Amino acid sequence: MSANATFLRYGPVRHALGLDGRTPIERLARATVAATVAGCGLLVLVNFVIAPLLGHFSGQFEDFGPLLYAGRAAGNGGDIYGAFVPAAQSSLVTNLGFDYLPVVAVLARPLTALPHNVAVIAWLWIILGCTIAGSIIIARDTLPANWPRTAIGFCVAVLFAPAIYNVWHGQMNAVVFLSLAVALRAWIRGDEVTCGVALGLGGVAKVAPAVLLLLLLRRGWWRGALAGAATVAAALVTGGVLLGFDRLHEWFTRVLPVLGRADGWFFNESANGIVNRLANHNVVRLDAPNIALQFTVTIVAVAILLGAVAVVRHGVATAERRQLEFSAAVAAMLLAGGITWYSAYGALALPLMVVAGLAARRHVNRRVIGAAAVIGVVAGVAAPIFLAAGGESWVIGSRGTVWWWPALQVDSIPAYALTLLFVALLVTLARGRARERPGSISGERLRRAAA
């Protein structure tokens, strides 16, 4: 702790973190932030640097094993989907194996050349770096300039439960989070090509971010949408060339349909999960296909995406509105996805920081603030407490009793809370209540256009 304190007392460091307060209240607030930063820094140092180097890292890297398997298969000419495809025929999509694009297996090959413990540390630090970098980028672009934005971004990355969950479990969601952060910055600043490429790269890691390219089309960013589509296409072709186009065909025909089917598994926090748990379908085992239910899930997902696209303003808009538009898009991406595990809710750090920044400037209504507070508490506090207390065991244990269906709906609470935020954002954007703040980039363009 003393090393952290000494580091934070260094003048340039304090200025960079925004911790050089002047008034007594500012000094108290910033001292609190400094103490939090020191604590978070100590947690990161002990858990993610020292412990792994000593061979005592206690994280569960369930996403890393399939990644290494695919990397080895890509290197020796094996089937990268050899574990996933057979298992998916009779099981729900949970820890079945590698289900990413073929190019991801190619990118994983360097990790297979390392000793296992070194590969684990390398992947851990990649995920940790993506999480912290993404959070800081979002904080610096959304929070008020007189706030310690870098410090807050770092603390959010460490303390927001779904975000740090990805680090403990080696989840690819952290890479998506960084791509969304870069895309948000470009979306606000009017850099359409960077925005498109960032969403395209996110779509290579996970499919869902690529769907947000529809927002660029709505905004009239044809070059950005083309850049994003070209990024995804380049990844597809690269994977096909290096591993064979039969692997690409296998992903489209035997992997992607599985990822989009009806799924009510306990940790699926998408609209798909809500609907299937209401119907008690595909919850603990793979049930017989239900065409009506699959159709309902598809219609709901399409409606959610169209809602997010519809509120995007074509042409000139304020920076505040652009932030809310992108926040609604992230919420839509999570809700409309076929499978959205709890760990994917780490992306909610983006809309939460957006709302916090706009609330501090009084540029967003209480409806959105309240909805953001609800999902922040549910996803960041209540859900991890529920899981740590063995709540999921209680849900599973109620199977076969009259409490099974009500208990099952408890697992949908995070998705319901996210739906509340999504609806609040849509209503606010539809009514045009995102007000302009003086000096914003988009605000300056708006004034010039009006003149």
Helices and strands as residue ranges (DSSP letters): H 2-9, H 11-17, H 24-45, I 46-50, H 51-53, H 64-76, H 84-88, H 102-112, H 116-142, H 149-159, H 161-169, H 173-189, H 192-205, H 208-211, H 213-219, H 222-243, H 245-250, I 251-255, H 256-259, H 271-278, H 291-310, H 319-336, G 342-348, H 349-360, H 366-377, I 378-382, H 383-388, H 391-397, H 404-410, H 413-430, H 441-450
